[in-house]
Amino acid sequence: MKTKKKRSGGPLRALLSVILALTVMLLGVRFTFAPTLRYFYPLKYREIVEKYSAEYGVDEFLVYAFIHTESGFDPKAESHAGARGLMQLMEDTFEWVDHRMGDEGGASYEDIEDPEICIRYGTYLLRLLMDEYNDIPTAAAAYHAGRGQVNKWLADPAYSSDGSTLENTPSAATNHYIHKITSACDVYTRLYGE
């Protein structure tokens, strides 16, 4: 007559198996999560971004956040409003930046699909906006809605308690844009910052 062997520690063994499986799964997620995010948040045009972010004193991860948000790294991207290139510049904005660049400028808006030109002008624009507003969310709002609109919001206590930084805007699209820029910048910083 055969006797059945009793398994000892049935519930404890099951609990330990679950804990082991969860630990392996969490370690797997930890080691595969960053590479997966890097796929969606790449460092394309790295030499150009590093060159102009250093030259104009703009955080390179902020530049990447704008390129990621504006065009998804497509140099031929064009918005419904007519903004073009990696950093989605309108022609009048491009000319405004070109004027402020002085002798450094001299490019033509027809060349906006050239990554080097678009990143140079877009990064210079970010420098100007950061100098003016000294705050990423407010500079992002100006990039999206325009400086004139942002200056009106800054003058309104409903949107700015100090007159220099925006707490919010009356534009859902601009609020969403600010969130996208700051989130993308945070992801880039966490993934690639050292």
C-alpha positions in Angstrom: 0.0 0.0 0.0 1.3 3.3 -1.1 1.3 6.2 1.3 1.0 9.7 0.2 3.8 12.0 1.3 2.6 15.0 3.0 4.0 18.3 1.7 5.1 20.4 4.5 4.7 24.1 4.6 2.0 24.3 1.9 0.7 27.8 2.6 4.1 29.1 3.5 5.7 27.6 0.4 2.9 29.2 -1.8 3.4 32.6 -0.1 7.2 32.4 -0.7 6.6 31.4 -4.3 4.4 34.4 -4.8 6.9 36.7 -3.2 9.7 35.3 -5.3 7.7 35.7 -8.5 6.8 39.3 -7.6 10.4 40.1 -6.8 11.6 38.7 -10.1 8.8 40.6 -12.0 9.7 43.9 -10.2 13.4 43.5 -11.0 12.5 42.7 -14.6 10.3 45.9 -14.8 13.0 48.0 -13.2 15.7 46.8 -15.7 13.4 47.0 -18.7 11.4 50.1 -17.9 14.3 52.6 -18.5 15.2 51.1 -21.9 11.6 51.1 -22.9 11.2 54.8 -22.0 14.5 55.6 -23.8 12.8 54.3 -27.0 10.0 56.8 -26.6 12.2 59.6 -25.3 15.3 59.4 -27.6 18.3 61.6 -27.8 18.1 62.2 -31.5 20.2 65.1 -33.0 22.4 64.8 -29.9 25.5 66.6 -31.3 23.3 69.6 -32.5 21.3 69.8 -29.2 24.5 69.6 -27.1 26.2 72.2 -29.2 23.4 74.9 -29.0 22.3 74.1 -25.5 25.8 74.7 -24.3 26.3 77.8 -26.6 23.1 79.4 -25.4 23.0 78.1 -21.8 19.8 76.1 -22.1 19.4 72.8 -20.3 19.7 70.2 -23.1 16.9 68.1 -21.5 14.6 71.1 -21.9 15.5 71.4 -25.6 14.7 67.6 -26.0 11.4 68.1 -24.2 10.4 70.8 -26.7 11.5 68.7 -29.7 9.7 65.7 -28.3 6.6 67.6 -27.6 6.5 69.8 -30.7 7.4 67.4 -33.5 8.2 63.9 -32.1 11.7 64.4 -33.8 10.2 64.8 -37.3 12.1 67.6 -39.0 9.4 67.9 -41.7 6.6 68.3 -39.1 4.1 71.1 -39.8 1.3 72.1 -37.5 -2.2 73.1 -38.5 -1.2 76.7 -37.7 1.8 76.6 -40.0 4.6 76.1 -37.5 7.3 74.0 -39.0 10.4 71.9 -38.2 11.7 70.0 -35.2 10.8 72.9 -32.8 7.7 74.0 -34.7 8.6 77.7 -35.3 6.3 80.1 -37.0 7.8 82.3 -39.7 7.3 85.5 -37.7 8.8 83.9 -34.6 11.8 82.7 -36.6 12.3 86.3 -38.0 11.9 87.7 -34.4 14.6 85.3 -33.2 16.8 86.0 -36.2 16.7 89.7 -35.5 17.7 89.2 -31.9 20.6 86.9 -33.0 22.1 89.7 -34.9 25.3 88.6 -36.8 24.8 85.0 -35.5 21.5 84.7 -37.5 21.2 85.0 -41.2 19.4 81.8 -41.9 16.2 81.7 -43.9 12.9 80.3 -42.8 12.9 78.2 -46.0 15.6 76.1 -44.3 13.6 75.5 -41.1 13.4 71.7 -41.9 17.2 71.6 -41.5 17.7 70.2 -38.0 20.7 72.3 -37.3 18.9 75.6 -38.2 15.7 74.7 -36.4 17.4 73.5 -33.2 19.7 76.6 -33.2 16.8 79.0 -33.6 14.5 77.1 -31.3 17.2 76.9 -28.6 18.0 80.6 -28.9 14.2 81.3 -28.5 14.2 79.2 -25.3 17.2 81.3 -24.0 15.3 84.5 -24.7 12.1 83.2 -23.0 14.0 81.8 -20.0 15.8 85.2 -19.7 12.5 87.0 -19.8 10.5 84.8 -17.6 13.1 82.8 -15.6 10.6 80.0 -15.1 10.1 76.9 -17.3 6.3 76.7 -17.1 5.9 80.4 -17.9 8.5 80.2 -20.8 6.6 77.1 -22.1 3.4 79.1 -22.0 5.0 81.9 -24.0 6.4 79.4 -26.5 2.9 78.0 -27.0 0.6 81.0 -26.7 3.0 83.9 -27.4 4.7 86.4 -25.2 2.0 89.0 -25.7 -0.7 86.6 -24.3 1.5 85.5 -21.5 2.3 89.1 -20.5 -1.5 89.7 -20.3 -2.0 86.7 -18.1 0.9 87.8 -15.8 -0.8 91.1 -15.3 -4.0 89.4 -14.2 -4.0 88.3 -10.5 -6.3 85.4 -11.4 -3.4 83.7 -13.2 -0.3 85.2 -11.5 0.0 86.2 -7.9 3.4 87.8 -8.3 3.2 89.2 -11.9 6.2 87.2 -13.0 5.2 83.5 -12.9 2.0 81.9 -14.0 0.1 79.6 -11.6 -2.3 78.7 -14.4 -3.8 80.1 -17.6 -7.4 80.4 -18.9 -6.3 78.2 -21.8 -6.8 74.5 -21.4 -4.6 73.9 -24.4 -1.7 76.0 -22.9 -2.1 74.4 -19.5 -1.9 71.0 -21.2 1.1 72.1 -23.2 2.9 73.3 -20.1 2.3 69.9 -18.4 3.6 68.1 -21.5 6.8 70.1 -21.6 7.5 69.9 -17.8 6.7 66.1 -17.8 8.9 65.4 -20.8 11.8 67.5 -19.3 11.4 65.5 -16.1 11.5 62.2 -17.9 14.6 63.2 -19.9 16.3 64.4 -16.7 15.5 61.1 -14.9 16.5 58.9 -17.8 19.7 60.6 -18.9 20.8 63.0 -16.1 23.8 62.2 -14.0 
